[in-house]
Amino acid sequence: MQELSIRSERFTDSVIRRMTRICDEYGAINLSQGFPDDAPPVELTNRLAEVAADGPHQYAVTWGAENFRNALAKKFKNFSGITIDPQSEVLVTCGSTEAMIAAVMTVCNPGDRVAVFSPFYENYGADAILCGAEAIYVPMRPPSFDFDADALEKAFASGAKALILCNPSNPSGKVFSLAELETIARLAEKYDAFVITDEVYEHIVFEPYQHIYFASLPGMFERTIMCGSLSKTYHITGWRLGYIIAPTSVVERAKKVHDFLTVGAASPLQEAATIGLEFADSYYTDLRTHYTEKRDFFLSGLDKLGIKHTNPQGAYYVLVDISEFGYESDMDFCIDLAQKVGVGAVPGSAFFNEEENRYIRLHFAKSEKMLSKALQRLASLPERLGQRNPS
Ligand SMILES: Cc1ncc(COP(=O)(O)O)c(C=O)c1O
């Protein structure tokens, strides 16, 4: 038999989605894969019912239905202050997942380098490999997850053609400050690099932090390939709707990549989701309050249990420090956690390029009832997963 491709050998299946399967096997509460248990806004589901009867049911224009792109351009202008041409500067994709890989494929030739902050959302490593690119990791140091500008400069100086910037960041919960974004912009300019941003959590940011669109920095729209998504903002992770916003020259190329990867995102779902893109600002303020309450509830619960954790500034994840349990493998810890405690988590090592065995990631995009139940189960951690070794 012929050998299968080296590209498909060089990365594992998604550890996040593997943990969901493990949760299902043990009946654990799934705080591993980050999807909410909130229903989508009723306006979207009502519209979906209408669309089921009236259509469209055939392909949309490959780069996205016109009314969806128009609504997206208006929303983006409202939040970022940037005017874009919905005809030439937007590409609708099957989630940010497709947007990200299409962006890397649009920028990178085989052998090119792409800089990635670590810890990172696990897709980026696979995206680089699938595109034949080499990821150069730049550490963000816990617990503040700040980065060393010299280390970033080194990555650019080594030839990185693009930086992948996840802001707000999964799994660290970091929201990049203006000063940090300006440092990145200065280096991107100096080394003539693209910045591929993943901004799926743009609306899940906790006071006093504010989301700043990298493309809104002076001179940066030309270098930015922004990947966004409706998954988290409207609780519709299963609808698979995302997008790229970038200059026309980039979008023209990305359209071709997308056309042959997927042809297009589901047309009935684009139609039904357009109403969400037209929501008033109060929707996003309420979303922020909603997740702030969940964060406060979950983190204070962890504090009461004496469980050490990071303090997210955005997104809906928390890294819990498990070093005191003395496990050699964070994966083994997560399997025991699912089986013996009944809570699903993702081993932190799935997100770090550095040797790291200290963290597990939990998400708090669940109802208060479910989070309470998870906290009750976590109370049995010391008893079920061994003696703590207080440091
Ligand atoms: C940082 C980040 N990017 C992308 C995605 C996936 O987004 P989508 O559902 O739009 O593909 C996720 C999902 O958890 C994520 O956390």
The ligand as an SDF file (V2000), in Angstrom:
LIG
                    3D

 16 16  0  0  0  0  0  0  0  0999 V2000
  -10.2040   30.9500   19.5160 C   0  0  0  0  0  0  0  0  0  0  0  0
  -11.2090   30.1730   18.7470 C   0  0  0  0  0  0  0  0  0  0  0  0
  -11.2400   30.2880   17.4130 N   0  0  0  0  0  0  0  0  0  0  0  0
  -12.1290   29.6000   16.6820 C   0  0  0  0  0  0  0  0  0  0  0  0
  -13.0350   28.7520   17.2720 C   0  0  0  0  0  0  0  0  0  0  0  0
  -14.0060   28.0180   16.4140 C   0  0  0  0  0  0  0  0  0  0  0  0
  -14.8920   28.9390   15.8810 O   0  0  0  0  0  0  0  0  0  0  0  0
  -15.9890   28.4970   14.7930 P   0  0  0  0  0  0  0  0  0  0  0  0
  -17.0860   27.8070   15.5110 O   0  0  0  0  0  0  0  0  0  0  0  0
  -16.4210   29.8110   14.2180 O   0  0  0  0  0  0  0  0  0  0  0  0
  -15.2990   27.6470   13.8060 O   0  0  0  0  0  0  0  0  0  0  0  0
  -13.0350   28.5870   18.6460 C   0  0  0  0  0  0  0  0  0  0  0  0
  -13.9690   27.6520   19.2920 C   0  0  0  0  0  0  0  0  0  0  0  0
  -13.8580   27.2920   20.4390 O   0  0  0  0  0  0  0  0  0  0  0  0
  -12.0940   29.3240   19.4060 C   0  0  0  0  0  0  0  0  0  0  0  0
  -12.0510   29.2080   20.7340 O   0  0  0  0  0  0  0  0  0  0  0  0
  1  2  1  0
  2  3  1  0
  2 15  2  0
  3  4  2  0
  4  5  1  0
  5  6  1  0
  5 12  2  0
  6  7  1  0
  7  8  1  0
  8  9  2  0
  8 10  1  0
  8 11  1  0
 12 13  1  0
 12 15  1  0
 13 14  2  0
 15 16  1  0
M  END
$$$$
